[in-house]
Amino acid sequence: MAKFEFTAKPEGMGPKGAWVFLGATEFFRGEQDSAAAAFRRALQADPRHRPDPLIFPPPVANAFDAVVRIVLHGRSGDIAAVFTD
């Protein structure tokens, strides 16, 4: 019997990917501040990183984009509004 070894990392798995997964988890738990904080950490790891649309549903991507607009582009906004849509 052949032994299977998985040596490649899935795309996005590393610190930035882990923060996005944590942010998505917190998003679905209704923990707005925790989700936004995790998304901020993903952006600190890589400002160009975005959630993979094949893994994360549009509401998570929208919440992440709201954090991008607020954190990276200096736009004011209420992250909580994204979580209630």
N, C-alpha and C positions, 0 to 999 in steps of 0.2 A: 504494500500500500504506500503510495506516494504521500509525502508530507507537504502540506501547503503552508507556505510562509508568506505573509503579507508584509512587504517591506515598504511599499509606496504609501505616502500619506495622501488621503483624499484632499482634493483642492479646498483651500480655505481652512484646513485644520492646522492649527498652530494657535498662538496667542490671540490673534485677531478673530479667527473662526470660533474659538472657545468663548470669547466675549459675546459674539453674536448669538451663539446658542444659548448662553446664559440670559442675554437680553430678551430673546424670544420666549424663553421659559418664564421669565418674570412678567413679560407682556401678557402671556396667557393666564398667569396667576392674578393679574390685575394690579401688580405692583409697579406703578408708573415710575416712581423715582428710581427704583432698582433697575428697571429696564433701561431707562435713559442713562443711568450711570454706566451700565454694562456696554451700551452702544457707544458712549463717549470713550470708554477704554479701548474698544475696537478701533475707533478713529485715531486714538493716540498711537496705537500699534502700527496703523497704516491708514493715513487719511484718504487713500483712494479705494479702500476696501468697501464692498457693498455685499449685502446678503445674496446668496445664490438663489435665484428665482425658482430653481428646480427643487430646492429644499424648503424654502421659507415662503409662506403664503403672502399675498399682497398686503394684508394688514401689518405684518411685521416689517415688510419693506417700507411701507408708508411711515411707520413710526420711526424707523431708522433714518429715513430721509428727513423727517422733521428734526431729528437731532443733528443731522448734517447741516441743515439750513441754519439752525440756531448756533451750533458750535463753530463750524468752519466758515460760515458766511456772515457771522455776526448779526444775523437778523433776529429781531425779537420775536417771541412767539411763545405760546403756551403748549408745552408738550402734552399736557393733560387732555387738550382738545382732540389730539390724534387718538388717544386711547379710548375716547368715548364715542368715536364715529362708528 
